[in-house]
Amino acid sequence: MSEQLSGSSRTPVKIGVEELRGNLAAYLRQARLGSTFLIMSHNEIVAELRPPAPSYHDRRRPGALRGRIKLSTDFGPTPQDVFDSRDGDL
């Protein structure tokens, strides 16, 4: 395997398609740890391998906002006409 596996998230490392194919698992492991790689074919960048955006890491956790959401003091019951306008039974 090449010494090119030392990429960081700030400085992408250029690797060829054959290098990526031969060491795919290692490059994926490095990307998971924060490294970024530019995949080259005939001296042209064809793809970028990097960690997913933070939004993909954070999953919703039930109860994470418990106690932090408060209803307005003037919040009242749902009016009957809103219930009547819905299709089907509730």
A tleap script that builds the chain and sets N, CA, C and O, in Angstrom:
source leaprc.protein.ff14SB
mol = sequence {
  NMET SER GLU GLN LEU SER GLY SER SER ARG
  THR PRO VAL LYS ILE GLY VAL GLU GLU LEU
  ARG GLY ASN LEU ALA ALA TYR LEU ARG GLN
  ALA ARG LEU GLY SER THR PHE LEU ILE MET
  SER HIE ASN GLU ILE VAL ALA GLU LEU ARG
  PRO PRO ALA PRO SER TYR HIE ASP ARG ARG
  ARG PRO GLY ALA LEU ARG GLY ARG ILE LYS
  LEU SER THR ASP PHE GLY PRO THR PRO GLN
  ASP VAL PHE ASP SER ARG ASP GLY ASP CLEU
}
set mol.1.N position { 0.846 -1.169 0.000 }
set mol.1.CA position { 0.000 0.000 0.000 }
set mol.1.C position { 0.891 1.230 0.000 }
set mol.1.O position { 1.982 1.215 0.569 }
set mol.2.N position { 0.447 2.240 -0.607 }
set mol.2.CA position { 1.229 3.459 -0.746 }
set mol.2.C position { 1.261 4.253 0.542 }
set mol.2.O position { 0.409 4.078 1.412 }
set mol.3.N position { 2.232 5.113 0.658 }
set mol.3.CA position { 2.327 5.986 1.823 }
set mol.3.C position { 1.301 7.104 1.754 }
set mol.3.O position { 1.238 7.940 2.656 }
set mol.4.N position { 0.504 7.132 0.707 }
set mol.4.CA position { -0.459 8.195 0.505 }
set mol.4.C position { -1.641 8.120 1.463 }
set mol.4.O position { -2.501 9.000 1.451 }
set mol.5.N position { -1.693 7.109 2.267 }
set mol.5.CA position { -2.817 6.960 3.195 }
set mol.5.C position { -2.803 7.964 4.329 }
set mol.5.O position { -3.637 7.879 5.230 }
set mol.6.N position { -1.891 8.899 4.312 }
set mol.6.CA position { -1.779 9.839 5.431 }
set mol.6.C position { -2.537 11.127 5.186 }
set mol.6.O position { -2.170 12.158 5.749 }
set mol.7.N position { -3.584 11.114 4.364 }
set mol.7.CA position { -4.345 12.319 4.082 }
set mol.7.C position { -5.062 12.834 5.310 }
set mol.7.O position { -5.399 12.066 6.211 }
set mol.8.N position { -5.294 14.134 5.344 }
set mol.8.CA position { -6.063 14.715 6.437 }
set mol.8.C position { -7.272 15.396 5.842 }
set mol.8.O position { -7.364 15.557 4.625 }
set mol.9.N position { -8.194 15.795 6.682 }
set mol.9.CA position { -9.402 16.426 6.175 }
set mol.9.C position { -9.101 17.798 5.576 }
set mol.9.O position { -9.909 18.319 4.807 }
set mol.10.N position { -7.958 18.394 5.911 }
set mol.10.CA position { -7.625 19.718 5.388 }
set mol.10.C position { -6.844 19.664 4.083 }
set mol.10.O position { -6.991 20.554 3.246 }
set mol.11.N position { -6.019 18.641 3.892 }
set mol.11.CA position { -5.196 18.538 2.697 }
set mol.11.C position { -5.521 17.240 1.979 }
set mol.11.O position { -5.033 16.181 2.374 }
set mol.12.N position { -6.338 17.300 0.929 }
set mol.12.CA position { -6.682 16.068 0.215 }
set mol.12.C position { -5.442 15.452 -0.434 }
set mol.12.O position { -4.572 16.166 -0.931 }
set mol.13.N position { -5.373 14.137 -0.424 }
set mol.13.CA position { -4.294 13.397 -1.061 }
set mol.13.C position { -4.818 12.866 -2.385 }
set mol.13.O position { -5.922 12.326 -2.451 }
set mol.14.N position { -4.024 13.021 -3.438 }
set mol.14.CA position { -4.412 12.519 -4.757 }
set mol.14.C position { -3.990 11.065 -4.881 }
set mol.14.O position { -2.838 10.716 -4.623 }
set mol.15.N position { -4.944 10.213 -5.284 }
set mol.15.CA position { -4.650 8.797 -5.498 }
set mol.15.C position { -5.272 8.369 -6.820 }
set mol.15.O position { -6.296 8.906 -7.242 }
set mol.16.N position { -4.649 7.410 -7.457 }
set mol.16.CA position { -5.179 6.880 -8.705 }
set mol.16.C position { -6.286 5.870 -8.474 }
set mol.16.O position { -6.452 5.341 -7.374 }
set mol.17.N position { -7.034 5.617 -9.524 }
set mol.17.CA position { -8.140 4.670 -9.446 }
set mol.17.C position { -7.628 3.278 -9.082 }
set mol.17.O position { -8.236 2.594 -8.259 }
set mol.18.N position { -6.521 2.853 -9.684 }
set mol.18.CA position { -5.972 1.531 -9.387 }
set mol.18.C position { -5.523 1.427 -7.933 }
set mol.18.O position { -5.726 0.396 -7.292 }
set mol.19.N position { -4.917 2.484 -7.415 }
set mol.19.CA position { -4.507 2.512 -6.005 }
set mol.19.C position { -5.734 2.377 -5.101 }
set mol.19.O position { -5.709 1.632 -4.121 }
set mol.20.N position { -6.804 3.096 -5.433 }
set mol.20.CA position { -8.033 3.019 -4.644 }
set mol.20.C position { -8.618 1.610 -4.693 }
set mol.20.O position { -9.007 1.055 -3.666 }
set mol.21.N position { -8.676 1.041 -5.888 }
set mol.21.CA position { -9.224 -0.319 -6.029 }
set mol.21.C position { -8.429 -1.335 -5.217 }
set mol.21.O position { -9.002 -2.222 -4.584 }
set mol.22.N position { -7.127 -1.200 -5.241 }
set mol.22.CA position { -6.288 -2.167 -4.551 }
set mol.22.C position { -6.341 -2.059 -3.038 }
set mol.22.O position { -6.032 -3.023 -2.337 }
set mol.23.N position { -6.730 -0.892 -2.523 }
set mol.23.CA position { -6.713 -0.670 -1.077 }
set mol.23.C position { -7.993 0.015 -0.590 }
set mol.23.O position { -7.956 0.855 0.309 }
set mol.24.N position { -9.100 -0.348 -1.185 }
set mol.24.CA position { -10.353 0.332 -0.897 }
set mol.24.C position { -10.704 0.326 0.587 }
set mol.24.O position { -11.073 1.365 1.135 }
set mol.25.N position { -10.596 -0.808 1.236 }
set mol.25.CA position { -10.975 -0.889 2.653 }
set mol.25.C position { -10.134 0.057 3.500 }
set mol.25.O position { -10.654 0.705 4.408 }
set mol.26.N position { -8.853 0.140 3.214 }
set mol.26.CA position { -7.974 1.026 3.983 }
set mol.26.C position { -8.327 2.488 3.755 }
set mol.26.O position { -8.326 3.280 4.697 }
set mol.27.N position { -8.629 2.854 2.511 }
set mol.27.CA position { -8.996 4.244 2.229 }
set mol.27.C position { -10.339 4.602 2.868 }
set mol.27.O position { -10.510 5.715 3.365 }
set mol.28.N position { -11.279 3.680 2.858 }
set mol.28.CA position { -12.560 3.938 3.514 }
set mol.28.C position { -12.380 4.115 5.015 }
set mol.28.O position { -13.024 4.967 5.628 }
set mol.29.N position { -11.504 3.309 5.605 }
set mol.29.CA position { -11.215 3.438 7.029 }
set mol.29.C position { -10.617 4.813 7.327 }
set mol.29.O position { -10.997 5.460 8.304 }
set mol.30.N position { -9.682 5.258 6.487 }
set mol.30.CA position { -9.058 6.564 6.681 }
set mol.30.C position { -10.073 7.695 6.496 }
set mol.30.O position { -10.040 8.684 7.229 }
set mol.31.N position { -10.973 7.551 5.521 }
set mol.31.CA position { -12.017 8.566 5.314 }
set mol.31.C position { -12.926 8.646 6.528 }
set mol.31.O position { -13.325 9.738 6.931 }
set mol.32.N position { -13.256 7.510 7.113 }
set mol.32.CA position { -14.090 7.495 8.311 }
set mol.32.C position { -13.412 8.251 9.454 }
set mol.32.O position { -14.080 8.843 10.302 }
set mol.33.N position { -12.079 8.226 9.465 }
set mol.33.CA position { -11.315 8.906 10.517 }
set mol.33.C position { -11.056 10.383 10.200 }
set mol.33.O position { -10.453 11.090 11.008 }
set mol.34.N position { -11.509 10.854 9.025 }
set mol.34.CA position { -11.391 12.279 8.724 }
set mol.34.C position { -10.533 12.633 7.535 }
set mol.34.O position { -10.442 13.811 7.189 }
set mol.35.N position { -9.900 11.670 6.892 }
set mol.35.CA position { -9.049 11.968 5.741 }
set mol.35.C position { -9.876 12.223 4.492 }
set mol.35.O position { -10.996 11.729 4.360 }
set mol.36.N position { -9.307 13.005 3.571 }
set mol.36.CA position { -9.952 13.308 2.304 }
set mol.36.C position { -9.013 12.917 1.174 }
set mol.36.O position { -7.813 13.187 1.236 }
set mol.37.N position { -9.561 12.277 0.136 }
set mol.37.CA position { -8.768 11.831 -0.992 }
set mol.37.C position { -9.402 12.298 -2.285 }
set mol.37.O position { -10.624 12.275 -2.430 }
set mol.38.N position { -8.572 12.723 -3.224 }
set mol.38.CA position { -9.025 13.056 -4.565 }
set mol.38.C position { -8.665 11.886 -5.462 }
set mol.38.O position { -7.499 11.502 -5.548 }
set mol.39.N position { -9.658 11.318 -6.129 }
set mol.39.CA position { -9.442 10.165 -6.989 }
set mol.39.C position { -9.130 10.687 -8.386 }
set mol.39.O position { -9.900 11.452 -8.966 }
set mol.40.N position { -7.972 10.254 -8.920 }
set mol.40.CA position { -7.478 10.756 -10.202 }
set mol.40.C position { -7.554 9.674 -11.270 }
set mol.40.O position { -7.343 8.491 -11.000 }
set mol.41.N position { -7.860 10.108 -12.491 }
set mol.41.CA position { -7.808 9.233 -13.648 }
set mol.41.C position { -7.255 10.059 -14.804 }
set mol.41.O position { -7.855 11.056 -15.206 }
set mol.42.N position { -6.127 9.645 -15.326 }
set mol.42.CA position { -5.459 10.368 -16.417 }
set mol.42.C position { -5.223 11.835 -16.043 }
set mol.42.O position { -5.518 12.744 -16.818 }
set mol.43.N position { -4.686 12.041 -14.842 }
set mol.43.CA position { -4.363 13.376 -14.313 }
set mol.43.C position { -5.573 14.307 -14.211 }
set mol.43.O position { -5.433 15.528 -14.286 }
set mol.44.N position { -6.729 13.737 -14.045 }
set mol.44.CA position { -7.953 14.522 -13.883 }
set mol.44.C position { -8.695 14.009 -12.651 }
set mol.44.O position { -8.831 12.801 -12.457 }
set mol.45.N position { -9.169 14.930 -11.828 }
set mol.45.CA position { -9.942 14.539 -10.643 }
set mol.45.C position { -11.306 14.044 -11.099 }
set mol.45.O position { -12.040 14.756 -11.785 }
set mol.46.N position { -11.636 12.817 -10.709 }
set mol.46.CA position { -12.929 12.239 -11.094 }
set mol.46.C position { -13.856 12.043 -9.907 }
set mol.46.O position { -15.062 11.871 -10.086 }
set mol.47.N position { -13.307 12.066 -8.695 }
set mol.47.CA position { -14.142 11.871 -7.511 }
set mol.47.C position { -13.399 12.353 -6.274 }
set mol.47.O position { -12.187 12.565 -6.290 }
set mol.48.N position { -14.162 12.515 -5.209 }
set mol.48.CA position { -13.597 12.893 -3.917 }
set mol.48.C position { -14.130 11.922 -2.877 }
set mol.48.O position { -15.332 11.668 -2.809 }
set mol.49.N position { -13.232 11.387 -2.075 }
set mol.49.CA position { -13.610 10.485 -0.995 }
set mol.49.C position { -13.321 11.206 0.307 }
set mol.49.O position { -12.177 11.564 0.583 }
set mol.50.N position { -14.355 11.419 1.105 }
set mol.50.CA position { -14.200 12.166 2.354 }
set mol.50.C position { -15.237 11.679 3.352 }
set mol.50.O position { -16.161 10.950 2.992 }
set mol.51.N position { -15.082 12.085 4.613 }
set mol.51.CA position { -16.084 11.684 5.609 }
set mol.51.C position { -17.434 12.333 5.285 }
set mol.51.O position { -17.469 13.391 4.656 }
set mol.52.N position { -18.523 11.727 5.697 }
set mol.52.CA position { -19.830 12.340 5.459 }
set mol.52.C position { -19.991 13.630 6.257 }
set mol.52.O position { -19.310 13.846 7.259 }
set mol.53.N position { -20.886 14.465 5.803 }
set mol.53.CA position { -21.186 15.714 6.509 }
set mol.53.C position { -21.714 15.388 7.905 }
set mol.53.O position { -22.288 14.319 8.114 }
set mol.54.N position { -21.526 16.291 8.855 }
set mol.54.CA position { -21.981 16.022 10.234 }
set mol.54.C position { -23.450 15.652 10.339 }
set mol.54.O position { -23.829 14.893 11.230 }
set mol.55.N position { -24.279 16.168 9.453 }
set mol.55.CA position { -25.704 15.860 9.543 }
set mol.55.C position { -25.970 14.372 9.348 }
set mol.55.O position { -26.988 13.867 9.822 }
set mol.56.N position { -25.078 13.658 8.660 }
set mol.56.CA position { -25.266 12.227 8.471 }
set mol.56.C position { -24.870 11.432 9.706 }
set mol.56.O position { -25.310 10.295 9.879 }
set mol.57.N position { -24.054 12.009 10.556 }
set mol.57.CA position { -23.608 11.312 11.754 }
set mol.57.C position { -24.654 11.377 12.865 }
set mol.57.O position { -24.866 10.400 13.584 }
set mol.58.N position { -25.291 12.510 12.999 }
set mol.58.CA position { -26.221 12.703 14.111 }
set mol.58.C position { -27.574 12.106 13.773 }
set mol.58.O position { -28.252 12.545 12.844 }
set mol.59.N position { -27.941 11.129 14.517 }
set mol.59.CA position { -29.273 10.536 14.374 }
set mol.59.C position { -30.169 11.136 15.442 }
set mol.59.O position { -29.701 11.565 16.497 }
set mol.60.N position { -31.460 11.160 15.157 }
set mol.60.CA position { -32.393 11.648 16.162 }
set mol.60.C position { -32.407 10.691 17.335 }
set mol.60.O position { -32.449 9.473 17.164 }
set mol.61.N position { -32.371 11.247 18.499 }
set mol.61.CA position { -32.426 10.445 19.723 }
set mol.61.C position { -33.731 10.764 20.432 }
set mol.61.O position { -33.958 11.912 20.814 }
set mol.62.N position { -34.593 9.768 20.616 }
set mol.62.CA position { -35.847 10.022 21.319 }
set mol.62.C position { -35.569 10.596 22.705 }
set mol.62.O position { -34.742 10.077 23.454 }
set mol.63.N position { -36.268 11.663 23.025 }
set mol.63.CA position { -36.135 12.271 24.339 }
set mol.63.C position { -34.990 13.257 24.461 }
set mol.63.O position { -34.763 13.787 25.548 }
set mol.64.N position { -34.254 13.525 23.380 }
set mol.64.CA position { -33.091 14.417 23.462 }
set mol.64.C position { -33.488 15.843 23.854 }
set mol.64.O position { -32.691 16.558 24.462 }
set mol.65.N position { -34.693 16.258 23.519 }
set mol.65.CA position { -35.139 17.615 23.845 }
set mol.65.C position { -36.107 17.647 25.027 }
set mol.65.O position { -36.743 18.668 25.289 }
set mol.66.N position { -36.214 16.539 25.728 }
set mol.66.CA position { -37.135 16.471 26.860 }
set mol.66.C position { -36.823 17.572 27.872 }
set mol.66.O position { -35.683 17.721 28.311 }
set mol.67.N position { -37.846 18.337 28.233 }
set mol.67.CA position { -37.681 19.409 29.206 }
set mol.67.C position { -37.180 20.711 28.612 }
set mol.67.O position { -37.076 21.709 29.324 }
set mol.68.N position { -36.867 20.726 27.325 }
set mol.68.CA position { -36.331 21.943 26.715 }
set mol.68.C position { -37.343 22.636 25.807 }
set mol.68.O position { -37.096 23.752 25.348 }
set mol.69.N position { -38.484 21.986 25.542 }
set mol.69.CA position { -39.517 22.579 24.701 }
set mol.69.C position { -40.704 22.906 25.591 }
set mol.69.O position { -41.234 22.038 26.284 }
set mol.70.N position { -41.111 24.151 25.564 }
set mol.70.CA position { -42.232 24.604 26.395 }
set mol.70.C position { -43.339 25.144 25.494 }
set mol.70.O position { -43.066 25.818 24.501 }
set mol.71.N position { -44.591 24.843 25.847 }
set mol.71.CA position { -45.733 25.394 25.132 }
set mol.71.C position { -45.995 26.814 25.609 }
set mol.71.O position { -45.774 27.150 26.772 }
set mol.72.N position { -46.462 27.622 24.702 }
set mol.72.CA position { -46.810 28.992 25.044 }
set mol.72.C position { -47.914 28.990 26.098 }
set mol.72.O position { -48.751 28.088 26.130 }
set mol.73.N position { -47.910 30.001 26.954 }
set mol.73.CA position { -48.917 30.073 28.021 }
set mol.73.C position { -50.318 30.298 27.467 }
set mol.73.O position { -51.304 29.962 28.125 }
set mol.74.N position { -50.421 30.870 26.245 }
set mol.74.CA position { -51.740 31.105 25.672 }
set mol.74.C position { -52.173 29.976 24.733 }
set mol.74.O position { -53.138 30.131 23.984 }
set mol.75.N position { -51.481 28.865 24.768 }
set mol.75.CA position { -51.820 27.717 23.937 }
set mol.75.C position { -53.031 27.029 24.538 }
set mol.75.O position { -53.031 26.651 25.710 }
set mol.76.N position { -54.065 26.871 23.721 }
set mol.76.CA position { -55.307 26.286 24.219 }
set mol.76.C position { -55.636 24.994 23.507 }
set mol.76.O position { -54.855 24.505 22.691 }
set mol.77.N position { -56.794 24.442 23.817 }
set mol.77.CA position { -57.202 23.200 23.164 }
set mol.77.C position { -57.517 23.438 21.682 }
set mol.77.O position { -57.808 24.561 21.270 }
set mol.78.N position { -57.453 22.372 20.900 }
set mol.78.CA position { -57.751 22.460 19.471 }
set mol.78.C position { -59.247 22.698 19.288 }
set mol.78.O position { -60.067 21.972 19.849 }
set mol.79.N position { -59.603 23.723 18.498 }
set mol.79.CA position { -61.037 24.012 18.277 }
set mol.79.C position { -61.740 22.846 17.577 }
set mol.79.O position { -61.134 22.126 16.784 }
set mol.80.N position { -63.010 22.677 17.880 }
set mol.80.CA position { -63.793 21.574 17.320 }
set mol.80.C position { -63.862 21.646 15.798 }
set mol.80.O position { -63.869 20.603 15.144 }
set mol.81.N position { -63.913 22.846 15.211 }
set mol.81.CA position { -64.020 22.957 13.757 }
set mol.81.C position { -62.771 22.407 13.052 }
set mol.81.O position { -62.855 21.956 11.910 }
set mol.82.N position { -61.625 22.444 13.722 }
set mol.82.CA position { -60.419 21.854 13.140 }
set mol.82.C position { -60.576 20.340 13.102 }
set mol.82.O position { -60.240 19.709 12.099 }
set mol.83.N position { -61.078 19.754 14.172 }
set mol.83.CA position { -61.329 18.321 14.182 }
set mol.83.C position { -62.366 17.941 13.135 }
set mol.83.O position { -62.220 16.930 12.449 }
set mol.84.N position { -63.417 18.755 13.012 }
set mol.84.CA position { -64.491 18.454 12.071 }
set mol.84.C position { -64.024 18.533 10.624 }
set mol.84.O position { -64.573 17.848 9.761 }
set mol.85.N position { -63.024 19.353 10.347 }
set mol.85.CA position { -62.562 19.517 8.966 }
set mol.85.C position { -61.647 18.373 8.515 }
set mol.85.O position { -61.349 18.259 7.326 }
set mol.86.N position { -61.215 17.554 9.417 }
set mol.86.CA position { -60.329 16.427 9.071 }
set mol.86.C position { -61.145 15.253 8.528 }
set mol.86.O position { -62.296 15.038 8.909 }
set mol.87.N position { -60.517 14.509 7.634 }
set mol.87.CA position { -61.173 13.293 7.126 }
set mol.87.C position { -60.925 12.160 8.089 }
set mol.87.O position { -59.801 12.002 8.565 }
set mol.88.N position { -61.909 11.384 8.386 }
set mol.88.CA position { -61.749 10.207 9.227 }
set mol.88.C position { -61.849 10.511 10.705 }
set mol.88.O position { -61.928 11.664 11.131 }
set mol.89.N position { -61.843 9.448 11.462 }
set mol.89.CA position { -61.951 9.566 12.918 }
set mol.89.C position { -60.571 9.709 13.533 }
set mol.89.O position { -59.573 9.223 12.999 }
set mol.90.N position { -60.543 10.384 14.660 }
set mol.90.CA position { -59.292 10.506 15.413 }
set mol.90.C position { -59.334 9.644 16.638 }
set mol.90.O position { -58.370 9.611 17.403 }
savepdb mol mol.pdb
quit
